[in-house]
Amino acid sequence: MGKRKFTSEQQAILDQVKQIAEGLGETFAPFTEVVVHDLRSPKHSVLAIHNNLSGRQVGDPTTELGLARIADDDYPQILANYANRFSDGRQAKSTSIGIKDSEGHYFAALCLNVDVTLFRSIATMLEQFSVPKGAVVKESLDPSTADSLRERIDRFAVSLATTPQALRTEQRKALMQALKEEGYLDLRRSMETVAQHVGVSRATVYNDAK
């Protein structure tokens, strides 16, 4: 594409994209991460991030898709609902929208990342909720893997209409108590798994478990 330029037109469009991202973030909170990339600065492309699920920060570099759009203006402008994965292993569904200027050059992108594990937890909750009163519910919780521990944490967060990373101190302590009572903390490396999934240090997890 040659050297990427910064124009007033691009900035005006980018300002509007940031407003759209903020609105989408508020609408789909807390289950969808919304990210604005400024592809003119690929090493520091993350311009705004709402409902942070990936752990990235403003100023972080672009993704492989961003680099592909920088290299090729003919790259697909919309990639919708493709399978993705957060750095901690959680499954995600992503949509990436490339933003072009009047000359047809990519200079920004709007990306949405949905935490699929949370919606699976919601489905489980709805199934349990629909069981008639008086019915004998025999739930099979096999706390034998790290995945089952992550799923239990997701269900706890969903019950509070939030995400694991957004849990407040008192909520984390309630989570740790629940995990202890249900035997999840007896799993190998359970504290490390909890710390990674909730986004805090192991020391914080141990303190919350007291």
C-alpha positions in Angstrom: 0.0 0.0 0.0 2.9 2.3 0.4 3.4 4.7 3.3 0.2 5.2 5.3 -1.0 8.7 5.7 -2.9 10.6 8.3 -5.7 12.8 7.0 -8.4 14.9 8.5 -11.0 12.8 6.7 -9.7 9.6 8.3 -9.7 11.2 11.7 -13.3 12.4 11.3 -14.4 8.9 10.4 -12.3 7.4 13.2 -14.0 9.7 15.7 -17.4 8.4 14.6 -16.2 4.8 14.8 -15.1 5.4 18.4 -18.6 6.6 19.2 -20.2 3.6 17.5 -17.9 1.3 19.5 -18.8 3.0 22.8 -22.5 2.5 22.0 -22.1 -1.1 21.1 -20.0 -1.7 24.2 -22.8 -0.3 26.4 -25.5 -2.3 24.5 -23.7 -5.7 24.7 -22.0 -5.4 28.1 -20.6 -7.4 29.7 -20.5 -10.3 27.2 -19.0 -8.6 24.2 -15.6 -6.9 23.9 -15.6 -4.0 21.4 -12.2 -2.8 20.1 -11.3 0.1 17.8 -7.9 -0.3 15.9 -6.1 2.6 14.3 -4.2 0.7 11.5 -2.1 3.7 10.7 -0.1 2.8 13.9 0.0 -1.0 13.8 2.4 -1.3 16.7 0.0 0.6 18.9 -3.2 0.2 17.1 -5.7 -0.4 20.0 -7.3 3.0 20.3 -10.3 2.0 22.5 -11.5 -1.1 24.2 -14.9 -1.7 25.9 -15.9 -4.6 28.1 -12.3 -5.8 28.2 -12.4 -9.6 28.0 -9.0 -10.2 26.3 -6.8 -8.4 28.7 -5.4 -6.1 26.1 -4.8 -2.4 26.7 -5.0 0.8 24.8 -1.7 1.1 22.8 -1.3 -2.6 22.2 -0.4 -3.8 18.7 -2.9 -4.9 16.0 -3.8 -8.5 15.2 -3.1 -10.7 12.2 -6.2 -9.4 10.5 -5.1 -5.8 11.0 -1.8 -6.6 9.4 -3.5 -8.3 6.5 -5.7 -5.3 5.8 -2.7 -3.0 6.0 -1.0 -5.1 3.3 -4.0 -5.5 1.1 -6.9 -3.1 0.4 -8.8 -5.9 -1.3 -8.8 -8.0 1.9 -12.5 -8.7 2.9 -14.0 -5.8 4.7 -16.3 -7.8 6.9 -15.4 -11.1 8.6 -18.4 -12.1 10.7 -18.9 -14.7 13.4 -15.6 -16.6 13.0 -14.2 -18.9 15.8 -11.6 -17.3 18.0 -10.0 -17.8 21.4 -8.9 -15.6 24.2 -5.3 -15.9 25.5 -6.5 -17.8 28.6 -8.2 -20.5 26.4 -11.8 -19.3 26.5 -13.6 -19.7 23.2 -14.9 -16.7 21.5 -16.9 -15.7 18.4 -15.5 -12.6 16.6 -16.5 -10.1 14.0 -14.0 -7.8 12.3 -15.0 -4.8 10.2 -12.4 -2.9 8.2 -12.8 0.8 7.8 -11.7 2.5 4.6 -11.2 6.1 3.6 -12.6 7.7 0.4 -9.6 6.4 -1.5 -10.4 2.8 -0.6 -7.5 2.4 1.8 -7.9 0.6 5.2 -6.9 2.8 8.1 -9.0 1.4 11.0 -11.0 -1.6 12.2 -13.9 -2.2 14.5 -13.9 -5.6 16.2 -16.3 -7.5 18.4 -15.4 -10.5 20.5 -18.1 -12.5 22.2 -17.2 -14.8 25.1 -19.0 -18.0 24.0 -18.3 -19.8 27.3 -20.5 -17.3 29.1 -23.5 -17.9 26.8 -23.1 -21.6 27.3 -23.3 -21.0 31.0 -26.5 -19.0 30.5 -27.9 -21.9 28.5 -27.2 -24.2 31.4 -28.8 -21.8 33.8 -32.0 -21.5 31.7 -32.2 -25.3 31.4 -32.0 -25.6 35.2 -34.5 -22.7 35.6 -37.1 -24.5 33.4 -37.2 -27.7 35.6 -40.6 -27.9 37.2 -40.9 -27.5 41.0 -40.7 -30.8 42.8 -38.7 -32.5 40.0 -35.6 -34.3 41.2 -32.6 -32.6 39.6 -29.5 -34.6 39.6 -26.7 -32.4 38.4 -23.5 -33.9 37.4 -20.6 -31.6 38.2 -17.3 -33.4 37.6 -14.6 -31.1 39.0 -11.9 -33.1 37.4 -10.4 -30.7 34.9 -9.4 -27.1 34.6 -12.1 -26.6 32.0 -14.8 -27.6 34.5 -13.4 -25.1 37.0 -13.4 -22.3 34.4 -17.0 -23.2 33.5 -18.0 -23.0 37.2 -16.5 -19.6 37.5 -18.3 -18.4 34.3 -21.6 -19.6 35.8 -21.0 -17.7 39.0 -20.2 -14.5 37.1 -23.2 -14.9 34.8 -25.4 -15.3 37.9 -24.3 -11.8 38.8 -24.7 -10.4 35.3 -20.9 -9.8 35.0 -17.7 -11.4 33.8 -15.0 -13.2 35.8 -12.6 -10.4 35.2 -15.1 -7.8 36.5 -15.8 -9.5 39.8 -15.5 -7.2 42.8 -13.5 -8.2 45.9 -16.5 -9.4 47.9 -17.8 -11.3 44.8 -14.5 -13.0 44.4 -14.5 -14.1 48.1 -18.1 -15.5 47.6 -16.8 -17.3 44.5 -13.9 -18.8 46.4 -16.2 -20.0 49.2 -18.5 -21.7 46.6 -15.6 -23.3 44.9 -14.2 -24.6 48.2 -17.6 -26.0 49.3 -18.0 -27.8 45.9 -14.6 -29.3 45.9 -13.1 -27.4 43.0 -10.2 -26.1 45.1 -9.0 -29.7 45.6 -8.1 -29.8 41.9 -4.4 -29.8 41.0 -3.3 -26.2 40.3 -6.8 -24.9 41.1 -5.5 -21.6 42.5 -3.5 -20.9 39.4 -6.4 -21.7 37.2 -8.7 -19.4 39.1 -6.2 -16.6 39.2 -5.7 -16.8 35.4 -9.4 -17.0 34.6 -10.4 -14.1 36.9 -7.4 -12.0 36.0 -5.8 -11.5 39.4 -2.6 -12.7 41.1 -2.4 -16.0 42.9 -1.7 -14.1 46.1 -5.0 -12.3 45.7 -6.8 -15.7 45.1 -5.3 -17.2 48.3 -6.3 -14.1 50.2 -9.9 -14.3 48.9 -10.0 -17.9 49.9 -9.3 -17.2 53.5 
